[in-house]
Amino acid sequence: MPPICNQNPKLDIFPDVLTGTLRMDAYRLADAEAVLPRLRTGDPEAQEALFRAFEAPVYSVARRICRTTEDAEDVVQDTFIEVFRSIGQFRGQGSIWGWVRTVASSKALMRLRRNKYRDTDDLVDDVAPMKREDPALRMDLEAALERLSETSRAVVWLHDVEGYTHEEIAGMMDRTVSFSKSQLARAHARLRKWLGEEAIA
């Protein structure tokens, strides 16, 4: 396997383990698409229908990036305020969920910047790896992500799950492309260490 520092591959476990709530079922998406014309007129019932359809997946996006449930809940509120205010900017290129998810990711990153997040990788890196011989103590992916710093976790989620490029992530986080790449490489290395190489091969 090539050295992880030389490339930024995606971790193949994410689609099956973490993104279930992000896979929009046809009925939910159809409900959202159906109320689009009324959304553009500010119809309260249409807004409520969109909120019901997308509240859970928006929260899932926010919670992957934000450290606390309180911040994630605030991001949900901020996201829908922005969606309802800016619905006229959605031109129908792609799905309505794709657009809402982009707004949610942006709002979550804004929340991190507002909280003046700091990198804590040096603190969590010294945590002992889970013992391979005791499966009951093996850390699952959710817990491993919680051990990453807010910055690293956000980069991992945006790159590996949301599919953003390093250039896009750098712009969203107001950082450099090399910063995004280094954060992802370090996060991948830690996840491999904590979860075991075979778990994320």
Secondary structure, DSSP 8 states (H G I E B T S, - for coil): ---GGG-----TTHHHHT-GGGS--HHHHHHHHHTHHHHTTT-HHHHHHHHHHHHHHHHHHHHHHSSSHHHHHHHHHHHHHHHHHHGGG--SSS-HHHHHHHHHHHHHHHHHHHTT----HHHHTTS----TT-GGG---HHHHHHHS-HHHHHHHIIIIIS---HHHHHHHHTS-HHHHHHHHHHHHHHHHHHH-GGG--
